[in-house]
Amino acid sequence: MSVTSVSIPNQTDIAIVGAGPHALTLVTHLLKKRSSASRFLVFEESGTWLHQWQHQFAALEIPHLRSPVVHHPDPNPYALRKFAELRSDELFPPYDLPGTKLFQDFCNDVIRRFQLQERVVKAKVVRIEPLFDKFRRRFRLWLLSGQSVIARRVVFASGSGSPQLPDWVSRIESDYPQERLLHSQQVDLRGLHLAGERVLIVGGGQTCGHLVVGATNCGAEVQLIVRRQLQEKLFDAEPGWLGPKYLKGFRAQNDWEKRWELIQQARDGGSMTPAMMTQLRRLMRNNQLNIYQQCQIVKAMWQANSWRVYCHDGTEYECDRIWLATGTRLNIMEQPLLAEILDAYPLSVVNGLPVLDEYLRWRGCELFVMGGLAGLQVGPVARNLSGARMAGERIVPALTKFSITLSQVKTA
């Protein structure tokens, strides 16, 4: 989708930071609830919707989503299925998982139908400054260009987290070519030629599986190291977390530490779908892949143009590249855009996750949080497409009903 130049006003009612699936879901739900809610702007450095999401899917050559066809940014849960009526071959078993191209075309159609093409400002927000005056509290968003925009309310929808790197990476003593050790977010399989190379991949989740398949397609011989046993699951969290079956008990839990523990238990450190595991077994039979489970790396050294990797049980591996599919770390304290908000409006933080109110609002001000950072309120699927819908359903009432004030809300 082409980038449309959007003029930057001096102020706006609602400023949304980030233009990914969560932001798109919020905007469509907001417009459905109140079509006149037009005073909002979305800030994204690329100037386009879903830029980072589409880049990651293309870079890892992901053929289809893991979420079923009912999870998407449109408020109508059946909209994607209807859109796919003439493209049923792009819905993959089980549970009709939408193909990547189908999903992208659908999102572009959503953007067109809701007339959102010109809602994204091509600008990088580098600072969110809380403002105080005699009558109200607002925010000033400072942009990389030096310009600024005053907003009455802010939605922070860009908290995807920073790469989670194993401890042994920081202990590597020798200098090495940077492209020889990459986190999954840095890998781009497109046009990559790895014939004759040995790639060691660390991890055990679905992203790890995509890297394995991609590396072998590029001609590499792959070694997969997993610190525990591989987990085979259809979804990264049980479907019961999408409704009252599990969420009722989760929301009744008033101990935030225990809520955090429930999230960790539900996601269980990552898993692969049965279809992905089938692909890996096929690669093993074809001698393109070796899997080493319950293997914890303790040290890596770059020597004579290759890696030497040491595990806790004394085994050693040699390879040309290391790719880390070790996930991301969610920590509100590590979000530079929110540093001044934290100073002005301190709030409780549990293992990196903020304690928000029932509308996913920062205590004491009109800043809302979406994505994985809202996990203590939304639950284990907060970072997923289904979590985007849940977050939208909580935030939209606070953006559209002026009767909801800060004094009337409670922590959820």
N, C-alpha and C positions, 0 to 999 in steps of 0.2 A: 504494500500500500504506500502510495507516495506521501511525502511530507508536505503538509500545508502550512504556510507561514501564518502564525497567529500573533496578532499584536498583543503586547503585554500591557494591561491596564495598571493603574496605580493601586487599585484595590479590588477585592472580590469577596463574596460572602463565604464561599467554601473553596479551600485550596486542597487538592489531592496530590500528594507526593508519590509518584510512581504511576505507571500506566500498564501494569500487568493484568493478569486474569482477575485478581482481587479488586483492583480499581475499576475495571470494566464491569464486573458484577455489581459493585456498589452503585455505580452511575446508572445502570439500567434499572435497578430496583428503586433508586431514588426518583427517576423520571416516571416510572410506572405509578409510584405512590403519589407524586405531585408533579404533573407535567410542567407546571409553572416554575418548578425549582431550577431555574436556568442560570442562576448566578454562581457558577462554579467553574474552576479551571483545573486542568490536570497538567502537572509539570513532569516532563520526562526529557532527559538529555537527547535522546534520539529523535524526539518529535513525533513518534509514532506509537500506536497501541501495540502491546505485546511484543515489542522488539526483542527484549532479552529472552523471553519465553521461546519465541520462534527460533532465535539463534541457538539456544541450547538444544532444542529438538533436532535442528538441522545438523549441528556440529557432532552430535552423537548418533545421527542417522536413526532416530527412534521412529519406528513405523506406525505405532498407534499409542493411544493413551492407556493408562492403567485403570482409569475411572470409567464406569459405564456411561452409556449415551445420555442418561438423565442429568449428568453433572456438567454444567456449562454456564456461561455468564447471562443467558437470557432468563428473565423471571418465569417464563413458561417452561416447566420441566420437559414438555414434550416437543419443544420447538426444534431441537436438533434431530430428533427422529423424523419429524415431518420434512425437515430440510434434506434428509438423507433418503427420501422415498425412492428416488431414481438412482441412488448410489449405494444400494444395500451391500454391494461387494466390499465397501469400505467400512463396514461394521464387522469387527472381528470377534470370534468366540473367545471365552463365554461371555454372556451378558452384553453383547453388542458394544464392544469397545471401539470408539471412533478412530479412524485412521487420522494421522497427523494432518494430511492435506485437507481432508474433509472438515476437521475441526477448525483449521485456519480459515477455510472458505466460509464456514458458518459464522465465525467471529467477525470476519469482514462484513458479512451480511447484517449481523447485529449492529455493528458500528454504523452501517449505512442506514438501517431502519430507524435507529435512534438519533440519527444525524449528529454523530459524535466525531466526525472526521476533523472538525475544526475546534475541538475542545482541548487538544493536547498542545501545550506550549513547549516549543523546542528550547528548553533551558534546564540547566542543572542547578538544583537548590543546594547551596553550600552551607546555609546557616538558617536556623529557625529561631528568631529572637522574640521572646515574650514581651509584650507591650502592656504598660499599665497607665491608665489615665483615671480621671476622677469618676467616670461613669461606667467604664467597661474595660474588659481585658481582651486584647487582640494579639495578633502575631504579625511580625514582619518577616517575610521570606526573602532572604538575600540570594541572588543568583550569581553564577560564575561570571557573568558579563558585568557585574557591578550594579545592575539594576535591582530594585526591590519591589515587592508587592505586599500590601497590607491585607490580611485575611481575618475575618471574624472567627472562622472555624477552620481547623486543619485536620485532614485525614492522612495518617502516615501509613502508606500501603507499599512500602519498598523495603520491608525488613526481611529479606531472603536469607540473611545470615552470612557469616564469613566462613571460608574454608576451614574445616576441622582437620588439622594435621597431626599425625602421630608424634609422640615425644621424640622418637629417634631421629626424626627429620632435623630437628634443631641441633642435634648432636653430631651431624655430619661434619667432619673436620676438613676434608679436602675440598678444593674448588672443583666444580663440575659444570658442564654446559647446562644452562637453565632448562632447555627443552628436553633434557633427559630425565627430569623428575617433575611431573606435572600433577596438579589436582584435577579431578574430572572436569571442573568448570573451565579449565584451561585447554583441554584436549579438543581438537577439531579434526575429525576423521576424514573430512572431505578432501579428496586429492592426496591423501597420505599414502606413501609407498613404504612398506615395511618388510618387503621380501628379504628373507634371510636374517631378520632381526629377532631377538628374544625380548618379549615384553612381559614384565612382571606386574600384575595388577593386584592391588590390595583392597579388600572390601568384601561385602557379602550381600549387598542390596541390588535392586533392579538396575540402578545406574551402572554398577559393576558389571552386570550381565551384558548391558549394551556395549560397554567398552571391550569386553571379551569378544563378542561377536564382531564388532567393528575392527578390532586389531587383526583377527584371523582373516577377515575379508580383505584386509590390506596386505596379507601375505605373511604375517608374523606367526611365530611360535609362541604360545602364551602359557605363562604359569600364573595360576590364581592362588593367592594366599589368603586364607580366611582365619580370623582369630578364634572362631568357634565352629560349630556345625552350620552348614547352610540351612536356611529356613525357607520352606516352600509354602507360599500363601497366595491366594488370589489377589488380596488387597493388602496395603501396608498397615491397615488397621481394620479390625472386624466390622462388618456392616452394622452391628448393633450400636456402634458409636455414632451412627447417623441419626439416631432417634432415641426415644425414651428408654429403650431396653437397657442401655448402659449409661446414658447421659443423666437420667433421673438421679441415680446414685451419685454420679460425679458432681452434679450441681448441689446435692444435699451435703456434700463434704465441705465443711467449713475450715478444715486445716489445709492451708495452701501447700505445705510440703507434701502432704499425702496426695493432693491433686496432681502435683508435679510427678510424683512416683507413679500414679495411675497412667499418666501420659507415657512415661518411659516403658511401663509394662505393656501398654497397648501397642506401641510401635515396635517394641522389642528389638531395637537395633538394626532394623532393615531385613528385608526378605525378597525373594524372587518368585515370580509367578510360575505355575506349572509349565506354561508354554516356554518360558525362558530356560527353565531347568532342562526341558527336553532338548533345546538347542545346545546347551552345554554338554549334555551326555553324548549327543551326536558328534560334537567336536572332539570329545575325548576318544570316541571310537575311531575317529579319523586321525588320531595322533597329532591333533593341532592344539590340544589343551591338556595340561596337567593341573589337578586341583589338590592343594595341600590344606586340609582343614585342621582346626585346633592348633594353629601355628602362629605364634606371636613374634613378630620381628623385634629385635632388640638393638640392631646396629646395621648400618649400611656404609660402605666405603666405595669411593670412585677410584679405580685403579686401572691403569693401562687401557683407557678408553672403554671401560665397562664397569658395571656395578657388581659388588660382592655383598650379598645380603646374608645376615646371620640371624637365626631364630633361637628362641629360648631353649629348645631341646637339643641344640648343638648342630642342627642341620644348616647347610650353607647352599646358597643359590647364586648363580651368575646370570646376568642379563644385560641388555643394552639400554633399556628404558624402564622406568618405574612410573606407573600411573596409580594415583591414590583416589579410590572411590570411597572415601571415608566420611562423606557427609559434610554438613555445615553446622556451625555453632551459632545458636540464637542467644544473644545477650544484649538486653536493652542498654546496659552500661557501656557497650562498645559501639553504640550508634552515635557518631559525632554530631549528626543533625539534632539529636535530642539532648545534648549535653546541657544547654542553657535551660531547657524545660525541666530537667532533673534538678538543677540548682534552684530554680524559681518555685517549682512545685514538687518537693520530694515525695516519693511514694514507696511502698513496700515492693521489694524485688525478691523473687524466689528462684534461685539457680538461674538467673538471667532473665526470667519472665516477670513482667510487671503485674501487679495486682490492680486491675482496672475495675470500673463500675459495671453495672449490668448492660450499659450501652457501649461497652468497650472504650469508655472515655477515661482519660487521664484525670486522676483526682484533683479537683480544684481549677481545672481549665477546660476549654473547648477543643482539646486535641484528642483524636480517636486513633486507635491502633488496629490494623488488620494483619492477617497472616499468622505465621507461627508464633510471633510474639504475643498474640492474644490467646495462647493455648490454655492458660489457667481458667479462662472463661468459656471458650468455645469447645475445648477438649482436644483429643489426640489428632483429629482431622483438620485442625485449624489452618494448616498450611496448604491443604488440598482444595480442589475446586468445590467440593461439598462444604468445606470450611469457609470458603469465600461467601457462599450463599448464607450460611449461618451468621457470619459476621455482618453481612449486609442487612439481614433481618433485624439485627440488634441496633445497628447504627442509624439506619434510615429514620426510625421514629424520633430519635433525638435531633435529627436534622430537619424534620418537617413539622414536628409538634412543638410550638413555642411554649406550651404549658409544661413541658418537661424541663425543669431547671436543675441546676447542680445540687440544690438543697433537697430535691425530691428523690434522688436516686440512691441506690444501695449497691454495695459490692456484690457481684454475681459469682 
